[in-house]
Amino acid sequence: MEKRDYYEVLGVSKDADEKQIKSAFRKLAKQYHPDVNKEPGAAEKFKEAQEAYAVLSDADKRRQYDQFGHAAFDQNGGGYDFSGFDFGDIFSEIFGSGFGSGFGFGGTSSSNRKRKGADKLMRINLSFEEAAFGTKKTINVPVSSDCAHCHGKGGHGEKRCSKCHGTGVVTTEQRTMFGSFATRTTCPNCHGDGVTFDEVCSYCHGSGKTTKNTDIEVKIPAGVDNGNQLRVAGKGEPGLNGGPNGDLYLEFYVKEHELFMRDGSDIYLELPITITEAVLGCKKEIPTLYGNVKLTIPEGSESGDKHRLKGKGIENINSGINGNMYVILRIIIPKKLSRDQKKLFEKLNDTNLESGSDFKKIRDYVNKNS
């Protein structure tokens, strides 16, 4: 089934602010949370709302979604993984603390719950043509995976922590004149994991993860521009407590072209022409991203005249439709003239070229004030 637009899922506009997005999710969570709604399909609607909120409430991920749509999170085909997103605070606001602690949608507040690893950012240099047409890049990145020697546990001889009894937290009670107060802190013995080991793994030093540099091939879509980012799922920092790896974000830097200038999906070319070409008109062979074409310059052209070549721009990354190419004329005035060229210009000057209305306006104004 095709994924629905995240803004549509939450029922908000694309310019909705953080407060509106949060309010919309709260409303849907109250309506469809499986602990309060047992109707068929409620769990799926709740999970859909969770996914939309996890993306749109994060400024970076929302920007990626606005640029690339669902494709921003489908680099490896799995869609957006929000298992590492912490919904604990907002669920506490909606349902009160402790609600849904046993439910598998991110409601747990346990200190040893699975946590997604941190995201990483890598800068990728692209040529103008690579950005315009898309390309494939092989990049070398450090990738973390479960340690093969301890199977991702971090040690050997696993046993439940004797201090916290496997909860990962310890509770202490303090008596005061106002009554008794209980405080919960991370267990100092197991550091919140709930388990200890007879022997710490010597290969991963207790982290449960090993890292090695790996070559990965990434498909870069046509139309990316400076500052655009692409998500590569699972290639970020290792997760905690068996959680998934974070994501790798590739940020693009596009090299300037020697001829073309880019503005979004449109490109511009400044075309130099001579005075005679401007006056008499001509046909010029010009370069485009798709090969050379013949452009007709009409007689009487001026500097700054703009000619549009429809569809000769860059593919829009969202719509897939090509932008346009614009050719801007620039008449080149010669700095030095041969004797013959000077004579020709002097002859031309004798033919009274100042007969146009633009010249007449200035002459009339000068004569009126002289």
N, C-alpha and C positions, 0 to 999 in steps of 0.2 A: 504494500500500500504506500502511495506517495505521501511523504511527510507534509503536514500542514505548516503554513507560515507561522512562525513563533508569535508574531504580533497578533495574528488571527486567533491562535490558541488562547492567549491571555485576554483577547478582546480589547486591545489598546491600539492607538495610532502609532505610526512609526516615529513620531516626535514626542512620544510620551516620556515624562521624566521618571527618575528613579522612584519617587513616591507613588506615582500612578501605577508603575509596574509592580511594585511590592503590594499595593492595595488590591490589584487585580488577582495576584497569585494567592493572597490570603483568602479572598472570596472563593476561589476555586478549590483551595485546599480544604476549607471548611465543608464544601459541598461534596467533594469526591474522595476524601481520605478514606481508605479501606477500613479503618477502625471505626468509622462512623457511618459509612455508606456501603451496604452489603449488596447493592444491586449489580447485576451483570454489566461489565464494562466500566464500572467506577474506577477500578484500579488502573486500567489503561488510560483513562482520562486524567487521573491524578498524576501518573507517571509522565504523560505528555506535558502537563502543566509544569511539573518539576523541571523537565528538560528545558522548556522555554524560559522559565525563570532563571535557571542556572546560567544560561547564555546572556539573556538581556539585562540581568542585574550586574553583570561584569562588564565594565566599560571597554576593555580590550576585546573580549569575545563578541560583544555587541557590534563593535566596529568591524570585526572580521565578518560577522554574519551579514551586516548591511552591505559589505563589499562583494562577498562571494555567495551569499545565501547558504543553503545546507552544504554546498560543496566545500565550504571552509572547514568542515569537520568530517569530511569523507575521504581524506587523502588516502587512508588505508582501508576504506570501504566499510568501516564499522559505525559511522555516525558519531554523534557527540556522546562521550562517556562522562556522565555526571556523578559517577559513584563516589568520587572524592570530594564532591561539593558538600559543605557543611550546612545542613538545613536546621541544625539544632536550635539556634537562637530564634529563628522565625517561627518554628513549630512551638517553642516555649511561649512566644507571644500569643499565638493563636489558641493553643490548647492548654497552656499551663505547663510548668516544668514537670518532666518525667513522662509526659504523654508519648505514647508510641515508641517507648524505648526498646520494645521487642520487635518492632516492625522493620522490615528490610528496606525502607526507602530513605534512610538518612536521618531518622529521628533519634538515634542513640546518642547519648552524651557520654558514653564510656570512654575512658582515657586510652583504652587499648583497641579502639575501633580502627578499621582499615582507613588509611588516609592516602589520597592521591599525592604523588610526588610533585615537586615544584616544576613549573614550566621553564624552558630555556629559550633564549633568543639568539639567532645566528644571522649575520649579515651576508647576503649573497649579491655579488656584482653581476650585472647583465649588460650585454650590448644593447643598443637601441633596437636592433632587429630581433634579438632574442625576446625582449619584452613585448615587441609588437606581435610576433608570430607564435610565441610560446616555445618551449624547449624542454629538454630533459637534462638534468644535472646530477652527476654523481658526487655526493658530498661525504666527507669522512667525519663521523660524529662518535663520541663516546656513548655507548649504549649499555645500560645496566640490565642485568637479568638475575634470576634466582641463583644463588651459589649452588653449584652441582654437588659439592661435598657435604653440605648440611641441608640441602633441599630448601634453601631459603629461610631456614629457621634461625640461624645464627649460632647454633651450638649443637652439642650432642648430649644425650641423657636428659631430655626435657622433663621437667616436673612442675607441678603447680606451686606457685610462690607460697611459702609458708607464712609470710607476714600479712599479705593482703588476701590470701585464700583464692587467688586467681582473678580478683576483681580489678587489679591494677591501681586501686586507690586505698588509702587508709583513712579511717575516721577517728578523730580525737574529740573528746568531750571536755569542755571547759565550764566549770561552775563559777558563777558570779552572783552578786547580790540581786541581780535582775533575773536570774534563772540559769538554766544550762544551755550552752551553745555548742553545736556540733560543727566541726569543720572537716572538709574532705580535701586531701592532697594526694598528689601522685606518689605511689609507693616508692620509697627510696631503695628498696631491695631489688625490685625487678624493673624499675624505671617506667612503670605503667604497663608493661607487657603482660603481666599476670602469670608469667612463667619464668623459671630460671633453668640453668643448664649445669650439668656436672662439669662440662668442658666447653669453653668458648671455641668456636670454629677458627682455626688458624689461617684459613684461606681468605675468609671475608672479614675476620676480626670482629665477629659478632653482628655485623650489619645484615647478614642474610643475602647480600647482593655482591656481585662482582661486575666490574666494568671493563669493557674492551672497546677499542676503536673499530668501528664498522663502516664499510662503504654502503650507503643507501642511495638508490636512484629515486629522484623526485621529479614528477611531471609538473612543470610550471605552465599555467594556462596562458593563452594569448591575451594581451591587453593589460598586463600588470604594469604598475607605474611606481615611481619613487615612493617609498614609505609603505606600500602595500605589504601585507603579511600573509603567509600561507601556513596553515597548521599541519604538522606531521604527527599523528597520534602515537603516543607511547614512547617517544624518543627523548623525553625530558629526564628530570631527576628521578631516582628510584622512590617508590612509595614507602609508606611506613606501615608497620604491622601487617605486611602482606598486601597492602593496597597497590593499585596500579601505578605505573610510571606516569610522570607528568608528560606534557606535550612539548614538542619542539616547534618554535615559530620562526619561519624564515622571513626576514625583512629584506626587501629588494632595493638595491641602488642601481639606477639605470644610467649608463654613460651617455653623455650628450652626443648627438650626431653632428657630423661636419657640415651638413647642409640643412637638415630638417629640424624644425622646432615643434615641440609637442604641447598641446593644450587639451588635456583629457583624451578624447578619442580622435580629435582633429589634429592634423599636422599642417605646418606652414613652410613654404619655400619662398625666399626672396630671390626674384629673378632679375638680374641686371640686363638692361637693353640699351641700345644706342639711341641718340636723338632721332636719327633717320628712321630707325625701326618704330619708334613711338609715333612719329609724324605720318609715315607712309603705311604702317602696319606690316606684319610679317607672320611667318609660321616659325615657331621655335620648338626644337626637340628638348624635352625636359625630363629629368629623372623622377620616378615615383618609387614607392616601396615595392611596387609590383611590376617594374620595368619601365622603359622609356615610352613617352607618349608625345604626340604632336599637339601643341597648343597654338591656337590662332590668336594673334594680338591685333586687335582692330586698329585702323588708322585713327590718329588723334588721341592715342592713349596718354595717360599722365602717370607720374610717380604716385604710388599708393593705390592704384587701381587693383581690385581684387578679382581673381578668377577662381571659381569653385570647380573642383573635380570630384563629383559625387562618388562616395564609396571608396575613395582612394586613401582614406585615413586608417586608423587602427581599430581593431575589433573591440567593442565595448564588452568588458568582462562580465557584466550582468545580463545584458540583452543579447549579446552575440552579433549585434548589428555594427557594421563598419561606420566609422566617422568619415568626414570629408577631408580632402586636401585643398588648401587655399594657396594660390600663387599670387604673391604681392609684387607688383612691378616697381622697379627702381631705375629711373633713367640716369645713366652715367654721363656726366658732363666732362668732355675731354679737357685735361689740364694743358696739354701742348698740342698745337696744330702745325701741320706742314704749311709751306707757302701756298700750295694749291688749295689745301683745305680752307685756309684763311680767305682766299679769294672767293671761293664758293660761298662761304658764310657772308662775306661782304655783299656779294651779288644778291643773296637771299634777303639780306637786310634792306636792300634797295626796293624790294617788292612790297613794302609797307605791310609787314606782318602784324602791326598794331591796329588792325581794323576791327577787332572784336569788341564786344560790349564791356568786357572786363577792363580793357585799356581805356575805353571812352570814359568810364566812371571816374577814374583817377585824373584824366586830363581835364574833365569838366570841373572837378572839385578844385584842382590847382588853379585853373583859370579864374574861377569864381573868387578865390582868396588872394589873387596876385594884385 
